[in-house]
Amino acid sequence: MDREPPELVALRSALGAQLAAARRVAEVGQQQVGRKTGYSRSSVAHAEAGRQLLTREFWQTVDELLQADGALLAGYERVHAAKQDYERRRREAELAEAYAAARTLRATTTTDLIQDADGVAVAAGSQAAATIAASPLGGLDIDEQERLTRAIASPSRVDAQVIGHIEAILQHCKRLEDTLGPQAVLRIVLGQRQLVHSLLTDCPAPLRPRLLSVHSNMSSSAGFYFFDLDDVNSAMRYCDQARAAAHEAHNTELAVYALCNMSYFASWHGETHAGLDFVAAAQSLVGKTDDVLLRVCVAERAGTAYAVDGQHRECMTEFERAQAGLESSDGQVSPESPAYWYHEGLIASQHSDCLLRLGRLQEAAAKASVGLQVFDNSFVGSLAFCTLRLGTAHLQSGEISEAARVIGDGALLATQSRSARLAKEVRTARAQMQPWRGTRAVQALDQQLVGIGLGV
């Protein structure tokens, strides 16, 4: 899949031809388009020939310049969505090749498969080890692959280096999920988790707590990935297993993190008392850790649970605590914290969500705007949620044109993350705009959503 598919090339060429035709009708030269958009004349020519796509800003500007009534911008959205779909399929093909290589790495081992919580067949026992060893995410050299494979064949040979390799692969998966969403890594994490489970049977006693901690970390990750895929039952089950493994390992940080996730899952689905109970358990443990980001996480989850319960004052107190925790850290936080992804933009985004739940629309819009200004853009899914919260605040305030524009931006980010939960949020926001379906802004949004596969 190294070469682009003919369908994508054809879409880009058709868009370029559409641009050229609109430019000629408007009697505007390529050089004039270039000056208006900040591109050279040759770049405009390449775009018209279908050799380059250029940016969304380019197409928005030329759409307005040539008075195309949104047609050029909508065409760009279709091509952009098709390009992202192609890149997703290419990544999946690369992962499939890795799995195929893994199956040949240990041809003499068992090939038993198990069914995990999502019904996906994942490799069991030594086959799982081969999968992980061959995974391009792990970056293991031949000697390291052999070391890991020997450990799977005889779990009593597990050592700190083997566990370190598995931990490193999980960190790769986490960073990849931040950018590409849960579907890009879920199968790998499930395979790793089954691998660790098989290693626990005969793992040397001194290393067992560390391996249990890896199992807990993987289970929490899998739980959150299922949550983003809108499977809350599997999410809760994995995080409960993460909590149990963390307690057995006497790892307070991972136990707190699992409880925080369970509180958030319950709160998100309106299970008020469960959300409060889980976060209360996390609050009772977090005093035993020096992890600043984990303390921030507990405060934010508590604030969310209070918002779902309609407790405004308590919610605001917890978010003040979360913000103060970030400020007191002065950037000195551990990248290995289970809550490594907490930052100022995320706190503002979550605060905005709570304010929306509490009916504080102007405050919600202000918080989301602040969040977008300081957001760490490597967390694409979270950035999409923040954008949608701003759009929802505009929508509920009756600012329909601005809401449609911002929700459209959030929808584009949602296609990068491929989160079912995000797609559901986009469709929910659009459904709330139904009374204004005849307006130009909502019609343009509808055209955009259809083009990227999120039409209602």
Secondary structure, DSSP 8 states (H G I E B T S, - for coil): --S--HHHHHHHHHHHHHHHHHHHHHT--HHHHHHHHT--HHHHHHHHTTS----HHHHHHHHHHTT-TTHHHHHHHHHHHHHHHHHHHHHHHHHHHHHHHHHHHTTTS---EEE-TTS-EEE-HHHHHHHHHH-TTT---HHHHHHHHHHHHSGGG--HHHHHHHHHHHHHHHHHHHHH-GGGTHHHHHHHHHHHHHHTTS--GGGHHHHHHHHHHHHHHHHHHHHHTT-HHHHHHHHHHHHHHHHHTT-HHHHHHHHHHHHHHHHHTT-HHHHHHHHHHHHHHHTT---HHHHHHHHHHHHHHHHHTT-HHHHHHHHHHHHHHHHHHTT---TTSTTTT--HHHHHHHHHHHHHHTT-HHHHHHHHHHHHHH--TT-HHHHHHHHHHHHHHHHHTT-HHHHHHHHHHHHHHHHHHT-HHHHHHHHHHHHTTGGGTTSHHHHHHHHHHHHTT---
